[in-house]
Amino acid sequence: MQQSEAEFRSLSENSPVGIFRMDAEGRCTYTNPRCQAICGYTFDEALGEGWLQFVHPEDREWLMQDWSQTLSSQQQFSAEVRYIHKDGTIHFAQMRTSPLSRTSSQLIGHVGTVEDVTERRAIEQMKSEFVSIVSHELRTPLASIRGSLGLLAAGVFKNKPESAQQMLDIATYDTERLVRLVNDILDLERLESHKVNLNKQWCDGAALLEQSVKTIQSLAVESQILLSVEPTSVQVWADSDRIIQTLVNLVSNAIKFSPPHSTVTLNVQEQADRVLFEVKDQGRGIPADKLETIFGRFQQVDASDSRQKGGTGLGLAISKSIVQQHGGRIWVESVPGQGSNFYFTVPILLNE
């Protein structure tokens, strides 16, 4: 018996799932370490009705009502409950209980499990928001294409070649935008699911900057922006195509939101344990409350303006994913009206 109890306690104490026990009156008599970590209390704090003080105030009333019905009916119970930790963080937990009985009429308590679903809820919310935004972003160009081609098919502009050409131009522009959006979505999904293998090799940092400038030069000329590369000599261990993709995304944004006849400067320098890339513009800048969120999917300073300039709202998210896969980080420093400095790093890994 003692050996069985010791084995049970060992299993419970090391379980990856939270486990607790209640007596017949609904008072807590036991919690394992995982349960304590999820709910934010200690063993002693949870005893009796102590566990209830860690439940979110908005959840306590309905939880106790439902829990009381379970006590009287001796049924299984399941609920998603919010727990407030002492540091103020809120954890979502899936709680399940089953009655323990000696006989069909004698209830001796309940045994329950607790699973932390905070991260899962966050992922589900992100997926829901992403699907909602993508649906909207796809509908917009599709509606425009359908409208333009519908007017042409109906013969509305049969004798108006200039107007017909305008409709074709609109359809072509939105088709290209739709292709860019789909390609960016697929690229981002491949990156974030780690289905893209980085082909790392030693690259010349200045050559990466120069190639990026050549790729985006036509847009710069069209926008009357001067691209300047500061001379340097830095070796970086990275996937050259992906780093160039990141630089092109950053430079493209800098061009789009900079006034004509201004300069966008590219720079790379070696630091103690990393290589630092910088793209500096003289544009309108970014508000302080957007400096962190701008790297999220479809997070733009001005969505309507970005759409007019051909953006999909995924370029910075793709850049962030590429940099993170290299083991670096990306950020921006900006003052509205004074331009923006985008930075990203690639670690120096001599033993790669």
C-alpha angles and dihedrals in degrees: 000000000000090000091051091049091049091050092048092049091048091051092047096045092052098038116127087216124073113250128190139166132214129195123233091275093053097256118142114246102167143018128176123225094262091053090051092050093050096045097038101236136108125242092261094044092056096052119112109352093332092107090066094068089065093056114099108266091236091057100045100081099049091038093055092046093052092040091052091054089051091052092054097041097041092225133142115271132208130177142150109236135183118228124196115216123210090255089059097253118136121224125193113219133186107220124195129177137183127195121252115214136176090201134002089271103034114080114194098176146289134282118208145181131214125203123189107233097169095111093042091053091049091051092048090050091049091050091049092049091045093052090047093051094043090050090054094045092050095046094055099062092034091055090049093049092047092049094049095046091043092057091048093048091050090056094240091141097034093127096029107077094173093053090044090053090051090054090050090049091052092049091047093049094049091045090055090047090050091051091050091050094050092045092049092049092050092045092050093047092051091049096047093046089050092238089133115083114212113231098211123192138147109284134182108244094213091051090054090053093047093049091049090052092050090051094053100031096105091057090049092051092047090051093042092240124147115223113208125190116197110222115248143142115230131149117212131185103223149111100279095203092052094046090050089049089054093048092048090052092051095044092045090055091046091053094047094054100038125094119248117275093025127121133245112201127203122199139169128189138173118240133182098287105358147039113244122210121195134190113188126187138178095224134127094287133224127276115248093245090059099050094093102030096049091083092061125098112286090353105144133166089228113008096189093050092047092053090052088054093051101257125149097199092239103088096092092043089053091047091051092051092049093050093047091051087056089054094250136108136235130212144153135228117199146158117201110252093015104073135252137272115208117196135184133172138212116198120241104241109178093176097048 
